[in-house]
Amino acid sequence: MDSANANLLCAAVSRLTGAPILPAIRYGCSLGHSHRWPGTIALQPNTLTETVTQIYEWIYRAGFRRLFIVNGHVGNAAPLRCALEIIRSHYDDALVRIVSVAEISPRVRAEFFGDAEDWHANAAETSLMLALAPELVRANKIKQADDADRTANLVFTHPVNRTSKNGVTGFPSRATKRQGEILFQMMVEDLSALVKRGAKEKPPLNQSYFTTVK
């Protein structure tokens, strides 16, 4: 789901903007999903951070200075943020932005968070797959998969084995292909607008990372 969503989104945005894209990194940091559901394969956070920073080193040498990291998996957020910090500390002219597919814009966020704050495999994600990759959807299981969000007012963040009975948080039974088509169009439009703005943006101040003030 996560890599398919991000990959299809980036391909559509590339067609509209002309921005080149790299292949998706199909493994991510999924430690929070636990060993409860066989088939989960997770990288350590530092592995993902190092992978992204090494990839950027090579594309930097090829002449690229602006990078959008489009993230389809919530668990990747912290490792990717670390990668961003490392890249900016190594390359004075690097411009990097992490974009979560669920938070491209306020209207996209409203769709993803509509049935759960700690959503996973919910109505929004299921709708997207019904529209974009129906072969990945087990339609006969959707109606029985609903599992309400249990994370409201908790002090700690908990792994999925302690917040969900089946790995779902939200209501995939509410998903429709049409809603997936609408949501995907929103995502494409709003990310394309962001990429176009980013192509022209310059830092507010032209001051080197490596030059101290005397």
N, C-alpha and C positions, 0 to 999 in steps of 0.2 A: 504493500500500500504506500508506504512512505517514499520509497525511491521511485516508484512508478508515478506517483503524483508530482513529485518535484521534477522528474525528468520530462514528463509531458508538458508541464507548465513552462519550463525553461525553453523547450523546443518551440512552443507557441510564441513565447515572448521574443525569441531569437528571430523568428520569421517576421515579426512586426518591427523590430528595432534594428536588425542586422548585427546585434551583438553575438559574438561567437560563444559557444558553450563547451564545457568539458563533460566527459561522461560522468554519470552519477557514481558516487562512492556508495556501494550497496550494503556495506556493513557500517554499523554505527554503535553508539554507546547506549545499550539497552539493559544495563545492570538492574535498573528499577523494575524490570518485568519479571525478574526472579527465574528460578529453575522449575517453577510450578507447571509451566506450559512447555512441553518438549517442542523443539524447533527454534526456540529463541537462541540466537548467537550474538554475543556482544563483544565489542572491543573495549579495552580499558580506556578511560578518558585520555590519558597521556598518549596512547597509540593514535587516536583520532586527531588529537592536536598536532602531533608530529607529522602525521600523514598530510594534513592540510598545509602545514608550513613548508614541508618539502615540495609539495606540488607547486606552491606559489613561487618558491625559489626558481623553479624551472621556467614557469611562465613569465616571471620577471625578466629573466635572461633573454627571453624571446621577445621582449619589448612591451609587455602588458603592465600597466600601472594601476588599473582600476579593476576591482574584483567584487562581484556580488556572490556571496555564499548563500545559496537558497536551501534552507533547511526544512525537510519534511518530517523530522522526528524530534519531539520535545526533549528527549534525553541527550541530544547532541548539543544543546544550547551552551552549557558551561564549557565543554572542550573546545567548541568553535570560538567562543569568546576569548579563551586563552590563546588560540591560534591567531586571532585578530590582533591581540596585544603584542604577541611575539613578532608578527609580520611588521607592524607599525614601528616597533623598536629597532628592527633590522634595516628597514628600507625607508629612507627619509621621504621619498615621493610616492609611497604606496597609499592608495585610497581603497579602503575595504569596508564593506557593509554586509552584515549578516541579516538575512530576511527570512523569518519564519513564514511558511506558507499560510499559517493560520492568522498571522498578524500583519499581512501586507498593508491593510488599510482598515479603518474602523468598520466599514460595512462587511468586509470579509471576516473580521474578528467576530462580529455579531452572529454570523452564521455558524462559525465553528463552536462558539461558546453558548449557543442557544439552548442546548439541553443538558449541559454539564460544564462546570468550571474546570474540573480535572478530566476533561473528555478524552476518550480513546475508543476508536472504532465506533464512533457515535453516528448520529444522523448525517452530519456533514460529510464525514469521511466515507460512509457507506454510499451516500448519494453520489459523491465524486466517482467512486469505483463503478457504480451502476452506469454512469454516463461514459466513463473513460476506458474502463477495463472490466467489463462485466464477466469475463472469463475467470476473474479472480474472486468473484462473489459466490458464496454458497447460499443461494437464495432460499433454500429450504430451512436454513437455520436462523434467518434474520429475525423472525417474529419472536423466537424464544431467547434471543440474545440480550434483550434489554436489561440493563443493570444500573440503577440510579447512583448518582454521585454520593459518596459517603464522606467526603473530605471537608464539608463545611464546618467551620469553627474549630478545626483541629489545630493544635499547637505545632506538632511536628509534621514533616512530610513523610509518607510511608510508601514502601514498595507496593506494586500492584497486587501482590498476593494478599495484602492486608486491607485493600480497598475495593477489590472486585472479586466476584465469585467466578467469573469466566474470562477475565481479561478485558471486558467491555466496560466503559463508563459512559453512560448516555443511552439514547434510544434509537438504535439503528432501524427499528420497525417503522419509524417515521420517514425513512429515506425514500426518495423517488429519483428516478432518472432525470426528470425535468429539473428538479431542484439542483441536481449535480451539474447539469449543463449551465444553469444560471450562475451558480457559484463559480464554476471554472471560468466563465466569461468575465466575471468580476475580477478574479485573480489575475487573469491575463491582462486585462485593461489596466489594473492598478499597478501591477509590477512593471509593465511596459512604460507607464508614465514615470515610475521611479527610476528606471534604467535611463530613460531619456534625460531626466533631470541630472542624474549622476554623471552622464557623459560630458556635461558642460560645467559641472561644479568645480570651483577652485577653493582651497582653504581660506578661511577668513583672514588669516595672517600668514605672510610668507616668511616664517621663522623656522630654522632648522632644528630638528630633534637633537642634534649632536653639538650645537653651538651654545656655550654657556654665556650668560649675561655678565659683563664685567663692570 
